[in-house]
Each structure stands twice: as C-alpha cells, then as structure tokens.
C-alpha cells in the first residue's frame, strides 16, 4: 500500500491552443464544427464564382471553380466513411452541376467525363491517399510516427488507418501501391473508367458540345434554336 503521507500530488496540465486553454478534449476530437464552418465558406465561394463570372462560358467557370474552391483538399484529412463527409461530397456534386449550368438531377456519371477528371468520391480518395503519404514523409518525427502508427498498427482504431483500408479495398491495391503517387492515380483512373460505358461516354461528349453551343463557344446552326439546344441538354442529363 502507498502511505498517504508519502503520496505525491498529481499535476494536471492544461492543453493550450493559440494561447487559449482548452476546457474539453472533446472539442479537439470532434471535427464536426470545423467541417460545418468550412462547408459554409465553400458555399460562399461557389456563389461568388457563379455570380461574378456568370457571363463566362461553363468551361471557364469550372476552371475558376477549381482555382477558388478547395473544399476537396479539406475533406481529405477527415474520415471518408463518415456521413458528414458524404454530405460534403454531395455538395461538391451539386456545385459542379451549378457551375456547368445543368439540371440538379443530372446523372453522376456525366460529371467526370464533362470535367475530365475522376468522380468526386474518387477524387477525394486520391487526395486522402496523398494526405497519408505526406504525413509518413513529413520532416517532423512526431507527424511521421502518428501517420505510420495509424496505417501500420492502428488500422480500424485510427481515422488514417480506416481511410487507408477503405482505399485499398475500393481499388484493390496493396499498402505500398496506395502510398505511391503514380500507382494510386493509375488505379483510381482505371477504376473510374470501368464504371462508365462507351454509350455513356459518347452521351457526355455530345453534352459537352451542346453546352459549348449554348454558351456561344461554337456557332449555332441556323436550323436549331437555343430552346432546342436546352431541350437536348436536359434530355442528355436526365435520360437513362
């Protein structure tokens, strides 16, 4: 037994962030508030792009969207299987539809071909893999140790480990392939292309031409009216 006379008092240290003591550790472990705040900032950025550059063609607006709206890089640091992450991914899809000025119920398979990129979820997975690789190659020993522990040992008990396992299962890659920049991008792009049929790809290419006609990038044939082009766009976006 430990004698009460010889027992040393336990000192509790405050956790300080930006010079302010934290009252609860749950604030540090819960990222819902940060995601909600960044979601609001992202909506504001999308509104700025669509309002200030409304006279630009859709392709130019999409490039501006890529330059100014960076919520995808923010989501990459969070857990991919969480519902709140899926809500932001859905928000990205809605925003891309707004930028291209297509109906809100446009098929999801059209967006990757239209934007010449991977689907939104696969793009987030790619950024998540890049985030994990950056952590294990970081100059700080502490950051490297935490990153390696989450992937190698923590696995399902760590957000980093769960993200890594999710990506490995989704793309059928090994751990070394996941952390290789060239290999993971190759697997992600191949996986994305397997989900799109040749007919869907042709429909998306035709839709892109119609959007350029609507935006006056291409000249409109005399036997077609602008209403005809709008009807064709809506049919391509919604038809099975």
N, C-alpha and C positions, 0 to 999 in steps of 0.2 A: 504494500500500500504506500501511497505517497502522503507524506505528512503535510497537513495544511500549512504548517509554519514554513516549510521549505518550498512550497509550490510557487512557481513563478507566474506572474500575471501575464495573460495573453494580450498582445497588442494587435488591434485591428487597424489596418491601413486603408485609407480612402483611395478609391480609384479616381484619378483626375483626368479629364479630357478637356483640352484647350483651357487649362487653368481653372476649371469648374469641377467640384467634387460631384460624383455620380451617386444618387441616392439608392439606385437599384441596379443590379446586374441584368435584370430582365430587359432594360432599355437597350443594353448592348447586344443581347442575344436576339432581340426581336427587330427585324428589318422591315416590318410592315409599314411603319410610319415613313421611313426613308423612301420606300417604293411608291407610296401614295403621293408623297411630295414630288418625286421625280416624274410620276405619271402626269401630274398637273402641269409641270413645266414642259413636258413633251407635247401635251395638247396645245399649249400656248404657242410653241414653236411651229407646230403643224398649221395652226390657224394663221400665223404670220406668213408662212410660205404660200398658202393658198390664197390669202387676201392680197398681199403686197405684189405677188407675181402672177396674178390671175390672167394677165394679158399674154403671158409667155405660153409656149406650147407645152404639152404634158411632159415630153421628154426632158425639157429644160427644168421644169418644176421638179421632176423626180431627181435630177442631179443636185438641185438646190436642197431638196429634202434629205438626200444622203449627206450633204455637207453640214447642214444645220441641226438635224435631228438625230441625236446619238443615243437614244434610249436602248438600242440593241446592245451596245457595249456595257451599259449599266446592268442589264438583266443577266449578262454572262457571269457576274460574280455571285449570283444568287442560286438557290436550289431549283433545278429545272422541273422537278416533279410537283412543285407546289402550285396550288390553284391560283395564287396571286400572280405567279409568273405566266401562267396560261392566259390570264386576263390581259396582261401587258402585251403578250404575243398577239392576242386577238385585236388589241388596239392598234398594233403595228399594221395588221392586215387591213383594218378599216381605214387607216391613214393613207396607205398606199392606194387604195381604191379612190379616196378623195383626190389625191394628187393627180392620178390619171383620169379623173372625172368619168368614172364608170359606175354603174349601179352598185349600191351597197351589198346586193346579193350576188355579186359576180363570183363565179366558181373560183375556188382557191388555186386550182392547178394552172389557171391562166396567169396569175401574178408572176411566178418565177420566169416564165418564158417572156412575158411582157417586160420585166425588169432586167432580164439577162443575168439572173442570179439564182441562188438556191432558195427553196421555200423558207418562209420566215422562221419556222421552228428549227430547220436545219442550219440556217444562218446563225441562230442563237447558240446551237450546239457547237458550231465551229468556233465561235467567239469564246464559248466556255472552255473548249479544249485549249485554245490559245492562252486563255487566262491561267489555266492549270499549268501549262508549260512555262509561262512567265514566272510563276511562283516557284517552281522547282529549280529554275535557272537564275533566281534572284541573287543579288550580291549579298543580301543580309542572310546570315546563318539561321536566324530565328524564322524568317519567312520561308526559307528552303526547308527547314525541319518540319514546320507545320504543314506545308504543302505535301511533302513526301509522306509524312505520317498519315495524313488523310487518305492518300491514294493507296499506299502500300499496306497499311495496318488498320486504320480507322474504318475504311470502306463504308459499309452501311451505317456506321455510327458517326460519320462525318459528311457534311454537305459536299465537300470536294470529292470524297470517295463515292458518294451516291451519283454525283454528276458524271464522274469518270465511268462508273459501271453502266449508267444509262446510255452513254455514248458508245461504249464498247458493244453493248447488246444491240443497239439500234443499227450500227453499221457493220457489225461482225468483225471487229478489229481487235488486235491484241493491245496490251498496255503500251508497248513500245511504239506501235503504229499510231495510237491515239496521240502520243506526245511528240510525234514527228509532223512538222508543219506540212510538208509536201504530201505525205501519205494520207493524212486525215482529210485534207482538202480533196484529194483524188477520190477517196471512198465516199465522201459526202456528196460530191457532184455526181458520181456514178449512181448512188442511191436515189438521188433526186430525179435523174433522167429515167430510171427504171419505173418510176411512178407515173410517168407521162407517156401516153400512147402517141403514135405517129399522127393520128387524126386530131388529137387534142393539140399537138404542137402546130399543125397546119392551121387550125382554128385560131390559135393565139397569134400566129404570124399575120393572118388575114386581119385580125382585130387591130393589130398594131398599124397596119396600113390604113385601115378605116379611121383610126384615131388621128393619123397624120393628115388625112383628108379633112376631117372635122376641124383640125387646128390650123388649116391652111398651109401646112408644110408641103403637101402635094396639091396640085391643082385639081379641082373637082370637075369631072366630065360633065358636059352640057346636058346629058340625058339623065343625070342624077341630081336631086335636090338635097339640101342639107338635112331635111327631115328624113329622107331615105337613108342617109348615112347614119343618123341617130338610131333609126329603127334597126338597121343591120348590126350596129354596135350592141344594142340591148339584146338582140337575139343571140349573138355570139357569146355574150357574157352569161346568159341565163339558160341557154339550151343545153340539153343533156347530150 
